[in-house]
Amino acid sequence: MDGVLPPLKNFIHPGGSIESSHLHVARAISRRVERKYISYTNDTENDANIKFFNRLSDYLFVCARYMNFLKKTDDVLLK
């Protein structure tokens, strides 16, 4: 998906299409879970779950951008 998207030159706000907005909410929730998980674990350096949560939020970000791309909706640029 990332290969067909135009490169980011600005930060973007969550939004665009309704589907993209839902994916941005899912991403925010995954980041919240990651922070909560880190507060409960002792070994943050070798924990595969932390890496998973981080990759999940990256994936959801790309999915949100891709959904806007499919819907022919512009990303909401931070100005």
KOLZA-103262 format. One record per residue (C-alpha): x, y, z; residue in three letters. Coordinates in steps of 0.2 Angstrom, whole numbers, plus 5000, padded with zeros to 4 digits. Layout:
XYZALA ...
END
This chain:
500050005000MET 501450125005ASP 502250104987GLY 500750174978VAL 500450324990LEU 501250494987PRO 502750524999PRO 502250635014LEU 502950805014LYS 501950875028ASN 501250805044PHE 499350755042ILE 497850775054HIS 496850615056PRO 495350625044GLY 494850625026GLY 493550495022SER 492450415035ILE 493450245033GLU 495050335035SER 494450425051SER 493950255058HIS 495750185055LEU 496450345063HIS 495450305078VAL 495950125078ALA 497750185077ARG 497550305092ALA 496850155102ILE 498350045098SER 499550185103ARG 498550195120ARG 498650015122VAL 500550015119GLU 500750155132ARG 499750065144LYS 500649905141TYR 502349985143ILE 501750055160SER 501449875166TYR 502949785160THR 504749785166ASN 505749725151ASP 505349855138THR 506849825128GLU 506649645123ASN 504749635123ASP 503949585106ALA 502249645111ASN 502849825111ILE 503649805094LYS 501949725088PHE 500949875095PHE 502149995087ASN 502049915070ARG 500149895071LEU 500050085073SER 501150115059ASP 500149995048TYR 498450075053LEU 499250245048PHE 499650185031VAL 497950095029CYS 497150265033ALA 498150355020ARG 497850215008TYR 495950225011MET 495950415007ASN 496950364991PHE 495650244986LEU 494250364990LYS 495050504981LYS 495050604996THR 496550715001ASP 497450695017ASP 497150835030VAL 498750925030LEU 499451015045LEU 499951185040LYS 
END
